């Protein structure tokens, strides 16, 4: 059985790769997380594919009372805990693979996942996210779109190159169809251009009563 490549990428490689000038996504995603938190002020938040917690520095505990951080790599969660356990009240670390394991059934205002659906089977992942969805839950996914370039930018952090074996661009219609099956509808779509070859697409969905 093959090991998921994410389990073999040191957290420092991931952070440095994302912050590399050729990638330039670490600060952008942090700012997008900040804007999302300011807009929705969720009482409870599920952060999918949280890695080491980029963006959690923007959590305002006056509004957000529970934060569930989900990742397949246990060492990433350990780093996250060291960084944020003292500043975020009710921080819950959940070590699981959303492609193969279900989220716990807890009341959730907002489920947020950036650059995670590209590495999983959409149907399985959505099915495993649903237990955390209740009436009026908002789901936000940030997807990466590329033009005439590889999905994973080459940097000196070669461990990231292993992700090319499992990465693919998400078919937005496939994602919408899977969510529609659970009465979850697309309500907003925006694009953020990073450079001439890459952009982020932010999809906001709302669970119906």
C-alpha positions as CSV (number, residue, x, y, z in Angstrom):
1,X,0.0,0.0,0.0
2,X,1.4,3.4,-1.1
3,X,2.0,6.0,1.6
4,X,0.3,9.3,1.0
5,X,3.0,11.8,-0.1
6,X,1.7,14.4,2.4
7,X,3.0,12.1,5.2
8,X,6.6,12.4,4.0
9,X,6.9,16.2,3.4
10,X,8.5,18.0,6.4
11,X,6.5,21.0,7.6
12,X,9.5,23.3,7.0
13,X,9.7,22.3,3.4
14,X,6.0,22.9,2.9
15,X,6.0,26.4,4.6
16,X,9.2,27.5,2.7
17,X,7.8,26.2,-0.6
18,X,4.6,28.1,-0.1
19,X,6.5,31.2,0.8
20,X,9.0,30.9,-2.0
21,X,8.8,33.9,-4.4
22,X,8.0,31.5,-7.3
23,X,5.0,30.3,-5.4
24,X,4.0,33.2,-3.3
25,X,0.9,31.6,-1.8
26,X,1.5,31.6,2.0
27,X,0.7,35.2,2.7
28,X,-2.1,35.3,0.1
29,X,-3.9,32.4,1.8
30,X,-3.4,33.9,5.2
31,X,-5.0,37.1,4.0
32,X,-7.9,35.2,2.4
33,X,-8.4,33.4,5.7
34,X,-8.4,36.7,7.6
35,X,-11.0,38.1,5.2
36,X,-13.2,35.0,5.6
37,X,-13.1,35.2,9.4
38,X,-13.9,38.9,9.4
39,X,-16.8,38.4,7.0
40,X,-18.5,35.4,8.7
41,X,-17.3,35.6,12.3
42,X,-18.0,31.9,12.8
43,X,-18.7,30.6,16.3
44,X,-17.3,27.2,15.2
45,X,-14.9,26.6,12.4
46,X,-13.6,23.4,10.7
47,X,-10.2,24.1,9.0
48,X,-9.6,21.3,6.5
49,X,-6.0,20.5,5.5
50,X,-4.9,23.0,8.1
51,X,-1.2,22.1,7.8
52,X,0.7,24.1,10.5
53,X,-2.1,26.7,10.9
54,X,-1.4,29.4,8.3
55,X,-4.1,32.0,8.9
56,X,-5.0,31.0,12.4
57,X,-3.3,34.1,13.7
58,X,-6.4,35.9,12.6
59,X,-8.8,34.0,14.9
60,X,-10.7,36.3,17.2
61,X,-11.8,34.4,20.2
62,X,-14.5,37.0,21.0
63,X,-16.4,35.5,18.1
64,X,-15.0,32.1,17.3
65,X,-15.4,29.8,20.3
66,X,-14.3,26.5,18.8
67,X,-11.7,25.7,16.1
68,X,-11.4,22.2,14.7
69,X,-8.1,21.7,12.8
70,X,-8.0,18.7,10.4
71,X,-4.9,17.3,8.7
72,X,-3.6,14.0,7.5
73,X,-0.1,14.7,8.8
74,X,0.2,14.4,12.6
75,X,3.5,16.3,12.8
76,X,1.8,19.3,11.1
77,X,-0.8,19.3,13.8
78,X,1.8,19.1,16.5
79,X,3.5,22.2,15.2
80,X,0.1,24.0,15.0
81,X,-0.6,23.1,18.6
82,X,2.7,24.5,19.7
83,X,2.0,27.8,17.9
84,X,-1.6,28.4,18.7
85,X,-2.7,26.4,21.8
86,X,-2.1,29.3,24.1
87,X,-3.8,31.9,21.9
88,X,-6.9,30.0,20.7
89,X,-9.5,28.8,23.2
90,X,-11.0,25.4,22.5
91,X,-8.6,24.3,19.8
92,X,-9.3,20.8,18.7
93,X,-6.8,18.8,16.6
94,X,-8.2,16.1,14.4
95,X,-5.8,13.7,12.7
96,X,-7.6,12.1,9.8
97,X,-7.7,11.7,6.0
98,X,-10.9,13.2,4.7
99,X,-10.8,10.9,1.7
100,X,-11.1,7.9,4.0
101,X,-12.5,9.1,7.3
102,X,-15.5,11.1,8.4
103,X,-15.4,14.3,10.3
104,X,-17.0,14.2,13.7
105,X,-20.7,15.1,14.0
106,X,-20.5,18.5,15.7
107,X,-22.4,21.7,15.1
108,X,-20.4,23.8,12.6
109,X,-21.0,27.3,11.3
110,X,-18.2,27.3,8.8
111,X,-16.1,24.7,7.0
112,X,-13.1,26.1,5.2
113,X,-10.6,24.2,3.0
114,X,-7.9,25.7,0.8
115,X,-6.0,23.7,-1.7
116,X,-7.1,20.3,-0.3
117,X,-9.7,19.0,-2.7
118,X,-7.0,18.8,-5.4
119,X,-5.5,15.8,-3.5
120,X,-8.5,13.7,-2.7
121,X,-11.4,11.9,-4.4
122,X,-14.1,14.5,-4.5
123,X,-17.0,12.1,-4.0
124,X,-15.4,10.4,-1.0
125,X,-14.2,13.6,0.6
126,X,-17.6,15.4,0.4
127,X,-19.3,12.3,1.8
128,X,-16.9,12.4,4.7
129,X,-17.4,16.1,5.3
130,X,-21.2,15.9,5.5
131,X,-21.4,14.7,9.2
132,X,-20.1,18.2,10.2
133,X,-22.7,20.0,8.1
134,X,-25.9,21.2,9.7
135,X,-28.7,23.5,8.5
136,X,-27.2,26.9,7.4
137,X,-23.5,25.7,7.5
138,X,-21.4,27.7,5.1
139,X,-18.7,25.8,3.2
140,X,-15.8,27.6,1.5
141,X,-13.2,25.9,-0.7
142,X,-10.2,27.6,-2.4
143,X,-9.1,25.9,-5.6
144,X,-6.0,26.4,-7.6
145,X,-6.3,26.8,-11.4
146,X,-3.2,26.7,-13.7
147,X,-2.5,27.8,-17.3
148,X,0.4,26.2,-19.2
149,X,2.2,25.1,-16.1
150,X,2.5,22.3,-13.6
151,X,0.2,22.1,-10.7
152,X,3.0,22.1,-8.2
153,X,5.6,24.8,-8.9
154,X,9.2,23.5,-8.8
155,X,11.3,25.0,-6.0
156,X,14.4,23.8,-4.2
157,X,12.1,21.9,-1.8
158,X,12.0,18.7,-3.8
159,X,9.9,16.8,-1.3
160,X,6.9,18.7,-2.7
161,X,7.4,17.2,-6.1
162,X,6.0,13.9,-4.9
163,X,2.5,15.6,-4.8
164,X,2.3,15.5,-8.6
165,X,1.4,11.8,-8.2
166,X,-1.9,12.6,-6.5
167,X,-2.7,16.2,-7.5
168,X,-5.3,17.3,-10.1
169,X,-7.3,20.3,-10.8
170,X,-10.8,20.2,-9.4
171,X,-13.7,20.0,-11.8
172,X,-16.0,22.7,-10.4
173,X,-19.1,21.1,-11.9
174,X,-18.3,17.8,-10.3
175,X,-17.9,19.4,-6.9
176,X,-21.1,21.3,-7.3
177,X,-23.0,18.2,-8.3
178,X,-21.7,16.3,-5.2
179,X,-22.7,19.1,-2.9
180,X,-26.1,19.6,-4.6
181,X,-26.9,16.0,-3.7
182,X,-26.8,17.0,0.0
183,X,-28.9,20.2,-0.7
184,X,-25.8,22.4,-0.5
185,X,-25.8,25.2,-3.1
186,X,-23.2,27.5,-4.6
187,X,-23.9,31.1,-3.6
188,X,-20.7,32.9,-4.6
189,X,-17.6,32.5,-6.8
190,X,-14.6,34.7,-7.0
191,X,-11.2,34.6,-8.7
192,X,-7.8,35.8,-7.3
193,X,-5.1,36.1,-9.9
194,X,-1.6,35.2,-8.5
195,X,0.4,35.4,-11.7
196,X,0.0,34.8,-15.4
197,X,-0.1,31.0,-14.9
198,X,-2.0,30.5,-11.6
199,X,-5.1,31.8,-9.9
200,X,-7.3,30.9,-6.9
201,X,-11.0,30.3,-7.3
202,X,-13.0,30.7,-4.1
203,X,-16.3,28.8,-4.0
204,X,-18.8,29.6,-1.2
205,X,-21.6,27.1,-0.6
206,X,-24.6,27.2,1.7
207,X,-26.4,24.3,3.3
208,X,-30.2,24.6,3.0
209,X,-32.7,24.2,5.8
